[in-house]
Amino acid sequence: MRNVALLVFCWIACALGPAGAHALLDHSQPAEGSTVAASPAQVVLWFTERIEPDFSRVEVSDASGARLDKGDSRGDRSDPTTLLVSVAKLPPGTYRVHWKVLTADTHTAEGEFRFRVAAQ
């Protein structure tokens, strides 16, 4: 019975094939958890695989949840792994970046991180 169960498990695992990969956030500017001296003009995210910018977005909000990005999430034509958004002038404080992307192979991924603008 044990051998049959093992055989069934192996057959199912082989039938399903390899799991598809999902885009991961590789790095960002400002960097996750960093403190920057001045407000950035934009937030830029680089992913581990090509994304579909028309179906991806990045938002920046303050501690109260108010959105401070300009709503212009877009890709970078020279780098298909990049997503960026313009931001209003950010006063000193902590900011949340939330992203959701669709990859070229139709997988979705999302996440968030924070960065801080130092008192000037």
Secondary structure as GFF3:
##gff-version 3
##sequence-region A 1 120
A	DSSP	alpha_helix	2	16	.	.	.	ID=ss1
A	DSSP	beta_strand	25	29	.	.	.	ID=ss2
A	DSSP	beta_strand	35	36	.	.	.	ID=ss3
A	DSSP	beta_strand	42	47	.	.	.	ID=ss4
A	DSSP	three_ten_helix	53	55	.	.	.	ID=ss5
A	DSSP	beta_strand	57	61	.	.	.	ID=ss6
A	DSSP	beta_strand	74	76	.	.	.	ID=ss7
A	DSSP	beta_strand	79	86	.	.	.	ID=ss8
A	DSSP	beta_strand	93	102	.	.	.	ID=ss9
A	DSSP	beta_strand	108	117	.	.	.	ID=ss10
###
